[in-house]
Amino acid sequence: MKCDKCNKDFEERLIQSSHDIPKYIGGIDSDGRHWLCKDCHDKYDNLILIRCLNFVGEEFNFDERILWMKELSKQPEGLKMKFKEIAEDVKEEFFDG
């Protein structure tokens, strides 16, 4: 299988299904998905997380990545809507840019 970002071939077990809008900010399957290698998946998720944290005035620390995902998942729906907009922008830049 090919990674939808880097176009490199990988064994099927090494390709991950990535939600275009991460589930921790309310994304669902119908928002879309891409098949990504681990490196591209991490880059995509980190970019969304960094931009969401920047929006609320927090700094990204890779060691706290999972904690921040959990924290963002607990935010009010109005704020999650903004996070979804951020994720849409990242998706367009990441895959089309």
C-alpha positions as CSV (number, residue, x, y, z in Angstrom):
1,M,0.0,0.0,0.0
2,K,1.1,3.5,-0.6
3,C,1.1,6.3,1.9
4,D,-1.3,9.1,0.8
5,K,1.3,11.7,1.7
6,C,4.8,10.5,0.9
7,N,3.7,8.0,-1.8
8,K,6.1,5.4,-0.5
9,D,5.1,1.7,-0.6
10,F,4.7,0.0,2.7
11,E,3.5,-3.4,3.8
12,E,-0.2,-3.2,4.6
13,R,0.5,-3.7,8.3
14,L,2.6,-0.6,8.3
15,I,0.0,1.8,6.9
16,Q,-2.4,3.5,9.4
17,S,-5.9,4.8,8.8
18,S,-5.8,8.5,9.8
19,H,-9.0,10.5,10.5
20,D,-8.9,13.8,8.6
21,I,-10.5,15.4,11.7
22,P,-9.0,13.6,14.7
23,K,-11.5,11.8,16.9
24,Y,-10.2,13.6,20.0
25,I,-11.6,16.9,18.7
26,G,-14.9,15.3,17.6
27,G,-14.0,13.9,14.1
28,I,-16.0,11.0,12.7
29,D,-15.4,8.5,9.9
30,S,-17.6,10.4,7.5
31,D,-15.2,13.5,7.8
32,G,-12.8,11.4,5.7
33,R,-9.7,9.4,6.2
34,H,-6.3,8.9,4.6
35,W,-3.9,6.0,4.6
36,L,-0.6,7.2,6.1
37,C,2.7,5.6,7.1
38,K,3.6,6.1,10.8
39,D,5.9,9.1,10.1
40,C,3.4,11.0,8.0
41,H,0.6,10.1,10.5
42,D,2.6,11.5,13.3
43,K,3.5,14.7,11.4
44,Y,-0.2,15.2,10.5
45,D,-1.5,14.6,14.0
46,N,1.3,16.8,15.5
47,L,0.6,19.7,13.1
48,I,-3.1,19.7,14.0
49,L,-2.3,19.5,17.7
50,I,0.3,22.3,17.5
51,R,-2.1,24.6,15.8
52,C,-5.0,23.8,18.2
53,L,-2.7,24.4,21.2
54,N,-1.4,27.7,19.6
55,F,-5.0,28.8,19.2
56,V,-5.6,28.4,23.0
57,G,-2.2,29.9,23.9
58,E,-0.5,26.7,25.0
59,E,2.8,25.3,23.8
60,F,3.4,21.9,22.3
61,N,5.6,19.4,24.0
62,F,6.0,16.1,22.3
63,D,6.4,14.3,25.6
64,E,2.9,15.5,26.6
65,R,1.2,14.8,23.2
66,I,-1.3,12.2,24.5
67,L,-2.1,14.3,27.6
68,W,-2.9,17.3,25.3
69,M,-5.1,15.1,23.1
70,K,-7.1,14.0,26.1
71,E,-7.3,17.6,27.3
72,L,-8.5,18.9,24.0
73,S,-11.2,16.1,23.9
74,K,-12.7,17.6,27.1
75,Q,-13.2,21.1,25.7
76,P,-16.6,22.7,25.1
77,E,-18.3,22.0,21.7
78,G,-17.8,25.6,20.6
79,L,-14.1,25.3,21.0
80,K,-14.0,21.9,19.3
81,M,-15.8,23.5,16.3
82,K,-12.8,25.9,16.0
83,F,-10.4,22.9,16.4
84,K,-12.3,21.2,13.5
85,E,-11.8,24.2,11.3
86,I,-8.1,24.2,12.2
87,A,-7.9,20.5,11.3
88,E,-9.7,21.2,7.9
89,D,-7.1,23.9,7.1
90,V,-4.2,21.5,8.0
91,K,-5.7,18.8,5.9
92,E,-5.9,21.1,2.8
93,E,-2.3,22.2,3.4
94,F,-0.9,18.8,4.2
95,F,-2.4,16.9,1.3
96,D,-2.8,19.6,-1.3
97,G,0.2,21.8,-0.5
